[in-house]
Amino acid sequence: MKPALHDIDERTNLTSSNKFELLLFRLGEAANSGNRELFGINVFKVREILVMPTITSMANASPHVMGVANVRGQIIPVINLPAVVGCKPNNGLAILLVTEFARSTQAFAVEEVSEIVRLEWQQVLSAEGQGGGLVTSIARLDGDAENTRLAQVLDVEQILRDVMPAENQDTGLVSDTKVTLPPGTVVLAADDSALARSMIEQGLTSMGVPYIMTKTGKEAWERLQAISTQAVAEGKTVRDKVALILTDLEMPEMDGFTLTRNIKGDARFKSLPVVIHSSLTGAANEGHVKSVGADAYIAKFAADELASTLAEVLSHR
């Protein structure tokens, strides 16, 4: 999938209105129902969509790793996504999704690609606590209609850690660097992935950084306003309680772009530093991060890099 430059620009500009594009695909029949459910991944994570190439089986590979593919001279591991989520393809695995995020490139074998849909993040609701450990959120594809189609947005970071634990060990989560916040303040963090939150918490704890963790941009925004109200009641400002905002980009209800714009556009909060911590890498995303007023951008997951970024941003606070 090689979109033209104007398509990339258009998709990047969607973030100015809390929108994004979701690539929908099917993995076959679900084990419990026999239905061919829809799954989704953010278009910005997808580098290419290919007809299934030749796969070379690797000795002693993980059960859900089909092997590797030679894609334009790059050797890329291929993951059997239906097997991971417990689906049974009817027509074999015909399509390969080559993805780039979180400092890595990998491919997912799927049964078929359906379509690309443009959604508002308000149409995406958290799936945490709904019984789907590999699903971060549920997208309502036809707005708020009662009978809307639903698509499951997979927690790809969790899948990679489950399927290829040796390549995705929890290294780099602990930093030897200590980060000092102004007395009485915390880092307010937001991430919708349970795995990502656990990794961030480990990293911040190793740095000696107190934090408040939230699950969505909307929750972080509401928590920030509540903290501000409490601060005013105590004769203080929000800066006396919050040192910095650390936010993911992809989150249900309100994404990190919108959260950042809200913060930087509010007189109460605009001086608070915002650091984007995301698996969405690439020049287009990093450029847009700057355009919404974020103070820094760092790709997941490396605690030492996160520590140095936090320290640098706080030094200008």
C-alpha positions as CSV (number, residue, x, y, z in Angstrom):
1,M,0.0,0.0,0.0
2,K,1.7,3.1,-1.2
3,P,-0.6,6.1,-0.9
4,A,0.2,9.2,-2.9
5,L,1.6,12.2,-1.0
6,H,-1.6,14.1,-1.1
7,D,-3.4,11.0,0.5
8,I,-0.8,10.9,3.3
9,D,-1.3,14.7,3.9
10,E,-5.1,14.3,3.9
11,R,-4.9,11.4,6.4
12,T,-2.5,13.4,8.6
13,N,-4.9,16.3,8.6
14,L,-7.7,14.2,9.9
15,T,-6.1,14.3,13.3
16,S,-7.0,18.0,13.5
17,S,-10.6,17.0,13.9
18,N,-10.2,13.9,16.1
19,K,-10.6,11.5,13.1
20,F,-8.5,8.7,11.7
21,E,-8.7,5.9,9.1
22,L,-9.1,2.3,10.0
23,L,-8.1,-0.6,7.7
24,L,-10.7,-3.4,8.1
25,F,-9.9,-7.0,7.5
26,R,-11.2,-10.5,8.3
27,L,-9.5,-13.5,9.8
28,G,-12.1,-16.2,9.3
29,E,-14.7,-17.8,11.5
30,A,-14.6,-17.0,15.2
31,A,-14.3,-20.0,17.5
32,N,-17.3,-19.2,19.6
33,S,-19.8,-18.0,17.0
34,G,-18.7,-19.1,13.6
35,N,-19.1,-15.5,12.4
36,R,-16.5,-13.8,10.2
37,E,-15.9,-10.8,12.4
38,L,-14.3,-7.5,11.3
39,F,-10.9,-6.4,12.8
40,G,-9.1,-3.1,12.3
41,I,-5.7,-1.4,12.4
42,N,-4.9,2.2,12.0
43,V,-3.9,3.0,8.4
44,F,-0.8,4.8,9.6
45,K,0.6,1.6,11.0
46,V,0.4,-0.2,7.6
47,R,3.3,0.2,5.2
48,E,2.0,-2.2,2.5
49,I,-0.7,-4.6,1.6
50,L,0.5,-7.6,-0.5
51,V,-0.8,-10.7,-2.0
52,M,0.7,-13.5,0.1
53,P,4.4,-13.9,-1.0
54,T,6.5,-17.0,-0.6
55,I,7.0,-17.7,3.1
56,T,10.2,-19.4,4.3
57,S,9.6,-21.5,7.4
58,M,12.1,-20.8,10.3
59,A,13.4,-23.6,12.5
60,N,12.2,-23.5,16.1
61,A,10.0,-20.5,15.5
62,S,7.1,-19.6,17.7
63,P,3.9,-21.6,16.9
64,H,2.2,-18.6,15.5
65,V,5.1,-17.4,13.4
66,M,4.7,-18.7,9.8
67,G,8.2,-17.9,8.9
68,V,9.8,-14.9,7.1
69,A,9.1,-13.1,3.8
70,N,11.5,-11.3,1.6
71,V,9.7,-7.9,1.0
72,R,11.7,-5.6,-1.2
73,G,15.0,-7.0,0.1
74,Q,13.9,-6.8,3.8
75,I,13.5,-10.1,5.7
76,I,10.3,-9.7,7.7
77,P,8.7,-12.1,10.2
78,V,5.2,-13.2,9.3
79,I,2.6,-13.8,12.0
80,N,-0.4,-16.0,11.6
81,L,-3.0,-13.5,12.9
82,P,-6.0,-15.8,12.7
83,A,-4.2,-18.4,14.8
84,V,-3.3,-15.8,17.4
85,V,-6.9,-14.7,17.9
86,G,-8.5,-18.1,17.5
87,C,-10.1,-17.7,14.1
88,K,-10.3,-20.3,11.3
89,P,-9.9,-18.9,7.8
90,N,-12.3,-20.3,5.2
91,N,-10.2,-19.5,2.2
92,G,-6.7,-19.6,3.4
93,L,-4.4,-16.7,4.2
94,A,-4.3,-14.6,1.0
95,I,-3.1,-11.2,2.2
96,L,-0.1,-9.9,4.0
97,L,-0.2,-6.6,6.0
98,V,3.3,-5.2,6.4
99,T,3.3,-2.9,9.5
100,E,5.7,-0.4,11.0
101,F,5.4,0.8,14.6
102,A,7.2,0.7,17.9
103,R,10.6,0.6,16.2
104,S,9.9,-2.6,14.4
105,T,8.6,-4.0,11.1
106,Q,6.5,-7.2,10.9
107,A,3.8,-8.7,8.7
108,F,0.5,-10.2,9.6
109,A,-1.2,-12.8,7.5
110,V,-5.0,-12.3,7.1
111,E,-7.8,-13.9,5.2
112,E,-8.9,-10.8,3.3
113,V,-8.9,-7.0,3.5
114,S,-12.3,-5.4,3.5
115,E,-12.1,-1.6,3.2
116,I,-10.7,1.6,4.7
117,V,-13.2,3.6,6.8
118,R,-12.9,7.1,8.1
119,L,-14.0,7.4,11.8
120,E,-14.1,9.9,14.6
121,W,-12.4,8.7,17.8
122,Q,-15.7,9.2,19.6
123,Q,-16.9,6.2,17.6
124,V,-14.2,4.0,19.3
125,L,-14.9,2.7,22.8
126,S,-12.5,1.0,25.2
127,A,-12.7,-2.8,25.2
128,E,-10.9,-3.1,28.5
129,G,-12.9,-5.4,30.9
130,Q,-15.0,-6.8,28.0
131,G,-13.2,-10.2,28.0
132,G,-10.9,-9.6,24.9
133,G,-7.4,-9.5,26.2
134,L,-6.0,-8.8,22.7
135,V,-8.4,-6.1,21.9
136,T,-7.9,-2.5,23.0
137,S,-11.1,-1.0,21.6
138,I,-14.3,-1.5,19.6
139,A,-15.1,0.7,16.7
140,R,-18.7,1.5,15.8
141,L,-18.5,1.8,12.1
142,D,-21.8,3.4,11.3
143,G,-21.8,6.1,14.0
144,D,-24.0,5.7,17.1
145,A,-26.7,3.6,15.4
146,E,-28.0,0.8,17.6
147,N,-27.4,-1.8,14.9
148,T,-24.0,-0.5,13.7
149,R,-21.4,-2.8,12.5
150,L,-18.5,-3.3,15.0
151,A,-14.8,-3.8,14.4
152,Q,-12.3,-5.0,17.0
153,V,-9.1,-3.0,17.2
154,L,-6.3,-5.3,18.1
155,D,-3.6,-4.6,20.7
156,V,-0.7,-5.3,18.3
157,E,1.9,-4.6,21.0
158,Q,0.4,-7.3,23.2
159,I,0.2,-9.7,20.2
160,L,3.9,-9.2,19.4
161,R,4.9,-9.7,23.0
162,D,2.9,-12.9,23.2
163,V,3.9,-14.4,19.8
164,M,7.6,-13.4,19.8
165,P,8.6,-13.0,23.5
166,A,12.3,-13.4,22.8
167,E,12.3,-10.5,20.4
168,N,10.0,-8.4,22.6
169,Q,11.4,-9.0,26.1
170,D,10.8,-6.4,28.7
171,T,14.2,-4.9,28.3
172,G,14.6,-1.2,28.3
173,L,11.7,-0.7,30.6
174,V,13.9,0.2,33.6
175,S,16.0,3.3,33.5
176,D,19.1,4.0,35.6
177,T,18.4,7.7,35.1
178,K,16.5,9.5,37.8
179,V,14.2,12.3,36.8
180,T,13.3,15.0,39.3
181,L,9.9,16.7,39.2
182,P,9.1,19.9,41.0
183,P,8.0,19.1,44.6
184,G,4.3,18.0,44.9
185,T,3.9,17.4,41.1
186,V,3.2,14.3,39.1
187,V,3.3,13.2,35.5
188,L,-0.2,12.7,34.1
189,A,0.0,9.8,31.6
190,A,-2.5,8.4,29.1
191,D,-2.4,5.1,27.1
192,D,-5.2,2.8,26.1
193,S,-3.1,-0.4,26.0
194,A,-2.9,-2.3,29.3
195,L,0.5,-3.6,28.2
196,A,1.8,-0.1,27.4
197,R,0.5,1.3,30.7
198,S,2.3,-1.5,32.6
199,M,5.5,-0.7,30.7
200,I,5.2,3.0,31.2
201,E,4.5,2.5,34.9
202,Q,7.6,0.4,35.3
203,G,9.7,3.0,33.5
204,L,8.4,5.9,35.5
205,T,8.8,4.1,38.7
206,S,12.4,3.2,37.9
207,M,13.0,7.0,37.3
208,G,11.5,7.9,40.7
209,V,8.7,9.8,38.9
210,P,5.3,9.9,40.6
211,Y,2.4,9.6,38.1
212,I,-1.3,9.4,37.5
213,M,-2.2,6.9,34.8
214,T,-5.3,7.2,32.6
215,K,-6.7,5.0,29.8
216,T,-7.9,7.5,27.2
217,G,-7.3,11.1,26.1
218,K,-10.8,11.9,27.3
219,E,-10.1,10.5,30.8
220,A,-6.8,12.4,31.0
221,W,-8.5,15.7,29.9
222,E,-11.2,15.3,32.5
223,R,-8.6,14.4,35.2
224,L,-6.5,17.5,34.3
225,Q,-9.6,19.7,34.6
226,A,-10.4,18.2,38.0
227,I,-6.8,18.7,39.2
228,S,-7.0,22.3,38.1
229,T,-10.2,22.9,40.0
230,Q,-8.7,21.3,43.1
231,A,-5.6,23.4,42.8
232,V,-7.6,26.7,42.6
233,A,-9.6,25.7,45.7
234,E,-6.2,25.3,47.5
235,G,-5.0,28.7,46.2
236,K,-2.6,27.1,43.8
237,T,-2.3,26.6,40.0
238,V,-2.4,23.3,38.0
239,R,1.4,23.7,37.5
240,D,1.8,23.2,41.3
241,K,0.3,19.7,40.8
242,V,1.2,18.5,37.3
243,A,4.7,18.7,35.9
244,L,4.1,17.2,32.5
245,I,1.6,15.3,30.3
246,L,2.7,12.0,28.7
247,T,0.3,10.7,26.1
248,D,-0.2,8.1,23.5
249,L,-1.7,9.1,20.1
250,E,-4.1,6.3,19.3
251,M,-6.8,6.2,22.0
252,P,-10.6,5.7,22.0
253,E,-12.9,8.7,22.5
254,M,-10.2,11.3,22.3
255,D,-6.8,10.8,20.6
256,G,-3.5,12.3,21.8
257,F,-3.5,14.9,19.0
258,T,-6.8,16.3,20.3
259,L,-5.7,16.1,23.9
260,T,-2.6,18.1,23.1
261,R,-4.6,20.7,21.2
262,N,-7.0,21.0,24.1
263,I,-4.2,21.5,26.5
264,K,-2.3,24.0,24.4
265,G,-5.4,25.9,23.6
266,D,-6.6,26.4,27.2
267,A,-5.1,29.3,29.1
268,R,-5.0,27.2,32.3
269,F,-2.9,24.5,30.8
270,K,-1.0,25.9,27.8
271,S,2.3,26.2,29.7
272,L,2.2,22.5,30.7
273,P,4.7,20.4,28.7
274,V,3.2,17.7,26.6
275,V,5.3,14.7,25.5
276,I,3.9,12.3,22.9
277,H,4.9,8.6,23.5
278,S,3.6,6.6,20.6
279,S,4.1,3.5,18.5
280,L,3.1,5.6,15.5
281,T,6.4,6.5,14.0
282,G,7.4,8.2,10.8
283,A,8.0,11.8,9.5
284,A,4.4,12.5,8.9
285,N,3.3,11.7,12.4
286,E,6.3,13.4,14.0
287,G,5.7,16.6,11.9
288,H,2.1,16.7,13.0
289,V,3.0,16.2,16.6
290,K,4.9,19.5,16.4
291,S,2.0,21.2,14.6
292,V,-0.4,20.6,17.5
293,G,2.1,22.1,20.0
294,A,3.6,19.1,21.7
295,D,6.9,19.7,23.3
296,A,8.5,16.4,22.4
297,Y,7.9,13.1,20.6
298,I,9.4,9.7,21.5
299,A,8.7,6.3,20.0
300,K,7.8,3.4,22.3
301,F,9.5,1.7,24.3
302,A,12.9,2.6,25.7
303,A,13.0,3.9,29.3
304,D,16.4,5.6,29.0
305,E,15.3,7.6,26.0
306,L,12.0,8.4,27.8
307,A,13.9,9.6,30.9
308,S,16.3,11.8,28.9
309,T,13.3,13.3,27.0
310,L,11.4,14.0,30.2
311,A,14.5,15.6,31.8
312,E,15.1,17.8,28.8
313,V,11.5,19.0,28.6
314,L,11.3,19.6,32.3
315,S,14.6,21.6,32.2
316,H,12.7,24.2,30.1
317,R,9.6,24.2,32.3
